[in-house]
Amino acid sequence: MKKVAVIILNWNRSEQTTELINNYMQVEKNIELCFIIVDNRSSDEERKKLLDYSKSKDFIVLEEKDLNKSNFDQNHMKYTIFLNENYGYAIGNNYGLKMAKQLGFTYSLISNNDIIIEKPLIELLMNELEADKQLALIGPKIIGINGEQQGPYNKPTLFDQFWVPLFLPFFMIINKLTVNSITKKLAVKNERYPYRVMGCFMLLKTDIMDEVGYFDENTFLYAEELILSEKLIAKGYKTGYNPNVYIKHMHGFSTEDLGNRKKFNLNLQSDLYYFKKYRNYSNFKLFLIKIARNTHIFIWNPIINKLKKLNK
């Protein structure tokens, strides 16, 4: 039976995490799953819930200081790691990936806890990774709570980062009038080898993640998939996508406690870091992106939301 390490990052959503584990166990019965829960310094109450669950389900419970050890039981399939701080997506998942590497897993699955699996899909995705040495990771179709498809995506450009958000109403009108508008080309629904997939569910080759240095730990949240794509491309690897299998993603549930302003700032900061370090954008181009992003969020969005309310 094939094995995969499932890495679930938890922050103040212990019940959601444990429900997801039950979901995996009920649906994915043809694969042996190793669960690695990484708690990103949840509240004391949430940590206690997760600790009680872990003890009741025979998880090996580890503190951050325990991770330097190398004598873990490689036959054990349940781990919970309690980190000292909320390090964010990249560092938190890196702890899980490095544990998976230490345990000898060929494949690791990065999984948000705000997803739902309705049909088996991991083995099929694993088979695709096995068949192509250049394929470093693969993702399924992601369906949001309203039925909309999330990703995969093409490589972002200055056009969609500056002109579109700066003149958003104009491009919204174009989108309604045309079927294949230029602003719709960032999302690519059926591209088998897109620039990036959604980070809520990605099956990865563990050794390749180790080779490229895992996720870039200079971001707290957002842009992780963009940066990872550039790191993989630099090493000659590809990102895969399979539109024939899917998961449901309750997008935003895992970050709703952050607040809209903080999420905006984190998103902008991470994107600017990506464009500067991995795309070699000049300070002038970064300035244009800042202006456009702020115009979108603080000028156009309030106006559009107000108009929507008036039309109801």
Secondary structure as a PSIPRED ss2 file (coil, helix, strand):
# PSIPRED VFORMAT (PSIPRED V4.0)

   1 M C   1.000  0.000  0.000
   2 K C   1.000  0.000  0.000
   3 K E   0.000  0.000  1.000
   4 V E   0.000  0.000  1.000
   5 A E   0.000  0.000  1.000
   6 V E   0.000  0.000  1.000
   7 I E   0.000  0.000  1.000
   8 I E   0.000  0.000  1.000
   9 L E   0.000  0.000  1.000
  10 N E   0.000  0.000  1.000
  11 W C   1.000  0.000  0.000
  12 N C   1.000  0.000  0.000
  13 R C   1.000  0.000  0.000
  14 S H   0.000  1.000  0.000
  15 E H   0.000  1.000  0.000
  16 Q H   0.000  1.000  0.000
  17 T H   0.000  1.000  0.000
  18 T H   0.000  1.000  0.000
  19 E H   0.000  1.000  0.000
  20 L H   0.000  1.000  0.000
  21 I H   0.000  1.000  0.000
  22 N H   0.000  1.000  0.000
  23 N H   0.000  1.000  0.000
  24 Y H   0.000  1.000  0.000
  25 M H   0.000  1.000  0.000
  26 Q H   0.000  1.000  0.000
  27 V H   0.000  1.000  0.000
  28 E C   1.000  0.000  0.000
  29 K C   1.000  0.000  0.000
  30 N C   1.000  0.000  0.000
  31 I C   1.000  0.000  0.000
  32 E E   0.000  0.000  1.000
  33 L E   0.000  0.000  1.000
  34 C E   0.000  0.000  1.000
  35 F E   0.000  0.000  1.000
  36 I E   0.000  0.000  1.000
  37 I E   0.000  0.000  1.000
  38 V E   0.000  0.000  1.000
  39 D E   0.000  0.000  1.000
  40 N C   1.000  0.000  0.000
  41 R C   1.000  0.000  0.000
  42 S C   1.000  0.000  0.000
  43 S C   1.000  0.000  0.000
  44 D H   0.000  1.000  0.000
  45 E H   0.000  1.000  0.000
  46 E H   0.000  1.000  0.000
  47 R H   0.000  1.000  0.000
  48 K H   0.000  1.000  0.000
  49 K H   0.000  1.000  0.000
  50 L H   0.000  1.000  0.000
  51 L H   0.000  1.000  0.000
  52 D H   0.000  1.000  0.000
  53 Y H   0.000  1.000  0.000
  54 S H   0.000  1.000  0.000
  55 K H   0.000  1.000  0.000
  56 S H   0.000  1.000  0.000
  57 K C   1.000  0.000  0.000
  58 D C   1.000  0.000  0.000
  59 F C   1.000  0.000  0.000
  60 I E   0.000  0.000  1.000
  61 V E   0.000  0.000  1.000
  62 L E   0.000  0.000  1.000
  63 E E   0.000  0.000  1.000
  64 E H   0.000  1.000  0.000
  65 K H   0.000  1.000  0.000
  66 D H   0.000  1.000  0.000
  67 L H   0.000  1.000  0.000
  68 N H   0.000  1.000  0.000
  69 K C   1.000  0.000  0.000
  70 S C   1.000  0.000  0.000
  71 N C   1.000  0.000  0.000
  72 F C   1.000  0.000  0.000
  73 D C   1.000  0.000  0.000
  74 Q C   1.000  0.000  0.000
  75 N C   1.000  0.000  0.000
  76 H C   1.000  0.000  0.000
  77 M C   1.000  0.000  0.000
  78 K E   0.000  0.000  1.000
  79 Y E   0.000  0.000  1.000
  80 T E   0.000  0.000  1.000
  81 I E   0.000  0.000  1.000
  82 F E   0.000  0.000  1.000
  83 L C   1.000  0.000  0.000
  84 N C   1.000  0.000  0.000
  85 E C   1.000  0.000  0.000
  86 N C   1.000  0.000  0.000
  87 Y C   1.000  0.000  0.000
  88 G C   1.000  0.000  0.000
  89 Y H   0.000  1.000  0.000
  90 A H   0.000  1.000  0.000
  91 I H   0.000  1.000  0.000
  92 G H   0.000  1.000  0.000
  93 N H   0.000  1.000  0.000
  94 N H   0.000  1.000  0.000
  95 Y H   0.000  1.000  0.000
  96 G H   0.000  1.000  0.000
  97 L H   0.000  1.000  0.000
  98 K H   0.000  1.000  0.000
  99 M H   0.000  1.000  0.000
 100 A H   0.000  1.000  0.000
 101 K H   0.000  1.000  0.000
 102 Q H   0.000  1.000  0.000
 103 L H   0.000  1.000  0.000
 104 G C   1.000  0.000  0.000
 105 F C   1.000  0.000  0.000
 106 T C   1.000  0.000  0.000
 107 Y E   0.000  0.000  1.000
 108 S E   0.000  0.000  1.000
 109 L E   0.000  0.000  1.000
 110 I E   0.000  0.000  1.000
 111 S E   0.000  0.000  1.000
 112 N C   1.000  0.000  0.000
 113 N C   1.000  0.000  0.000
 114 D C   1.000  0.000  0.000
 115 I E   0.000  0.000  1.000
 116 I E   0.000  0.000  1.000
 117 I C   1.000  0.000  0.000
 118 E C   1.000  0.000  0.000
 119 K C   1.000  0.000  0.000
 120 P C   1.000  0.000  0.000
 121 L C   1.000  0.000  0.000
 122 I H   0.000  1.000  0.000
 123 E H   0.000  1.000  0.000
 124 L H   0.000  1.000  0.000
 125 L H   0.000  1.000  0.000
 126 M H   0.000  1.000  0.000
 127 N H   0.000  1.000  0.000
 128 E H   0.000  1.000  0.000
 129 L H   0.000  1.000  0.000
 130 E H   0.000  1.000  0.000
 131 A H   0.000  1.000  0.000
 132 D C   1.000  0.000  0.000
 133 K C   1.000  0.000  0.000
 134 Q C   1.000  0.000  0.000
 135 L E   0.000  0.000  1.000
 136 A E   0.000  0.000  1.000
 137 L E   0.000  0.000  1.000
 138 I E   0.000  0.000  1.000
 139 G E   0.000  0.000  1.000
 140 P E   0.000  0.000  1.000
 141 K E   0.000  0.000  1.000
 142 I E   0.000  0.000  1.000
 143 I E   0.000  0.000  1.000
 144 G E   0.000  0.000  1.000
 145 I C   1.000  0.000  0.000
 146 N C   1.000  0.000  0.000
 147 G C   1.000  0.000  0.000
 148 E C   1.000  0.000  0.000
 149 Q E   0.000  0.000  1.000
 150 Q C   1.000  0.000  0.000
 151 G C   1.000  0.000  0.000
 152 P C   1.000  0.000  0.000
 153 Y E   0.000  0.000  1.000
 154 N C   1.000  0.000  0.000
 155 K C   1.000  0.000  0.000
 156 P C   1.000  0.000  0.000
 157 T C   1.000  0.000  0.000
 158 L H   0.000  1.000  0.000
 159 F H   0.000  1.000  0.000
 160 D H   0.000  1.000  0.000
 161 Q H   0.000  1.000  0.000
 162 F H   0.000  1.000  0.000
 163 W H   0.000  1.000  0.000
 164 V H   0.000  1.000  0.000
 165 P H   0.000  1.000  0.000
 166 L H   0.000  1.000  0.000
 167 F C   1.000  0.000  0.000
 168 L H   0.000  1.000  0.000
 169 P H   0.000  1.000  0.000
 170 F H   0.000  1.000  0.000
 171 F H   0.000  1.000  0.000
 172 M H   0.000  1.000  0.000
 173 I H   0.000  1.000  0.000
 174 I H   0.000  1.000  0.000
 175 N H   0.000  1.000  0.000
 176 K H   0.000  1.000  0.000
 177 L H   0.000  1.000  0.000
 178 T C   1.000  0.000  0.000
 179 V C   1.000  0.000  0.000
 180 N C   1.000  0.000  0.000
 181 S C   1.000  0.000  0.000
 182 I H   0.000  1.000  0.000
 183 T H   0.000  1.000  0.000
 184 K H   0.000  1.000  0.000
 185 K C   1.000  0.000  0.000
 186 L C   1.000  0.000  0.000
 187 A E   0.000  0.000  1.000
 188 V C   1.000  0.000  0.000
 189 K C   1.000  0.000  0.000
 190 N C   1.000  0.000  0.000
 191 E C   1.000  0.000  0.000
 192 R C   1.000  0.000  0.000
 193 Y C   1.000  0.000  0.000
 194 P C   1.000  0.000  0.000
 195 Y C   1.000  0.000  0.000
 196 R E   0.000  0.000  1.000
 197 V C   1.000  0.000  0.000
 198 M C   1.000  0.000  0.000
 199 G C   1.000  0.000  0.000
 200 C C   1.000  0.000  0.000
 201 F E   0.000  0.000  1.000
 202 M E   0.000  0.000  1.000
 203 L E   0.000  0.000  1.000
 204 L E   0.000  0.000  1.000
 205 K E   0.000  0.000  1.000
 206 T H   0.000  1.000  0.000
 207 D H   0.000  1.000  0.000
 208 I H   0.000  1.000  0.000
 209 M H   0.000  1.000  0.000
 210 D H   0.000  1.000  0.000
 211 E H   0.000  1.000  0.000
 212 V C   1.000  0.000  0.000
 213 G C   1.000  0.000  0.000
 214 Y C   1.000  0.000  0.000
 215 F C   1.000  0.000  0.000
 216 D C   1.000  0.000  0.000
 217 E C   1.000  0.000  0.000
 218 N C   1.000  0.000  0.000
 219 T C   1.000  0.000  0.000
 220 F C   1.000  0.000  0.000
 221 L C   1.000  0.000  0.000
 222 Y C   1.000  0.000  0.000
 223 A C   1.000  0.000  0.000
 224 E H   0.000  1.000  0.000
 225 E H   0.000  1.000  0.000
 226 L H   0.000  1.000  0.000
 227 I H   0.000  1.000  0.000
 228 L H   0.000  1.000  0.000
 229 S H   0.000  1.000  0.000
 230 E H   0.000  1.000  0.000
 231 K H   0.000  1.000  0.000
 232 L H   0.000  1.000  0.000
 233 I H   0.000  1.000  0.000
 234 A H   0.000  1.000  0.000
 235 K C   1.000  0.000  0.000
 236 G C   1.000  0.000  0.000
 237 Y C   1.000  0.000  0.000
 238 K E   0.000  0.000  1.000
 239 T E   0.000  0.000  1.000
 240 G E   0.000  0.000  1.000
 241 Y E   0.000  0.000  1.000
 242 N E   0.000  0.000  1.000
 243 P E   0.000  0.000  1.000
 244 N E   0.000  0.000  1.000
 245 V E   0.000  0.000  1.000
 246 Y E   0.000  0.000  1.000
 247 I E   0.000  0.000  1.000
 248 K E   0.000  0.000  1.000
 249 H E   0.000  0.000  1.000
 250 M C   1.000  0.000  0.000
 251 H C   1.000  0.000  0.000
 252 G C   1.000  0.000  0.000
 253 F C   1.000  0.000  0.000
 254 S C   1.000  0.000  0.000
 255 T C   1.000  0.000  0.000
 256 E H   0.000  1.000  0.000
 257 D H   0.000  1.000  0.000
 258 L H   0.000  1.000  0.000
 259 G C   1.000  0.000  0.000
 260 N H   0.000  1.000  0.000
 261 R H   0.000  1.000  0.000
 262 K H   0.000  1.000  0.000
 263 K H   0.000  1.000  0.000
 264 F H   0.000  1.000  0.000
 265 N H   0.000  1.000  0.000
 266 L H   0.000  1.000  0.000
 267 N H   0.000  1.000  0.000
 268 L H   0.000  1.000  0.000
 269 Q H   0.000  1.000  0.000
 270 S H   0.000  1.000  0.000
 271 D H   0.000  1.000  0.000
 272 L H   0.000  1.000  0.000
 273 Y H   0.000  1.000  0.000
 274 Y H   0.000  1.000  0.000
 275 F H   0.000  1.000  0.000
 276 K H   0.000  1.000  0.000
 277 K H   0.000  1.000  0.000
 278 Y C   1.000  0.000  0.000
 279 R C   1.000  0.000  0.000
 280 N C   1.000  0.000  0.000
 281 Y C   1.000  0.000  0.000
 282 S C   1.000  0.000  0.000
 283 N H   0.000  1.000  0.000
 284 F H   0.000  1.000  0.000
 285 K H   0.000  1.000  0.000
 286 L H   0.000  1.000  0.000
 287 F H   0.000  1.000  0.000
 288 L H   0.000  1.000  0.000
 289 I H   0.000  1.000  0.000
 290 K H   0.000  1.000  0.000
 291 I H   0.000  1.000  0.000
 292 A H   0.000  1.000  0.000
 293 R H   0.000  1.000  0.000
 294 N H   0.000  1.000  0.000
 295 T H   0.000  1.000  0.000
 296 H H   0.000  1.000  0.000
 297 I H   0.000  1.000  0.000
 298 F H   0.000  1.000  0.000
 299 I H   0.000  1.000  0.000
 300 W H   0.000  1.000  0.000
 301 N H   0.000  1.000  0.000
 302 P H   0.000  1.000  0.000
 303 I H   0.000  1.000  0.000
 304 I H   0.000  1.000  0.000
 305 N H   0.000  1.000  0.000
 306 K H   0.000  1.000  0.000
 307 L H   0.000  1.000  0.000
 308 K H   0.000  1.000  0.000
 309 K H   0.000  1.000  0.000
 310 L H   0.000  1.000  0.000
 311 N H   0.000  1.000  0.000
 312 K C   1.000  0.000  0.000
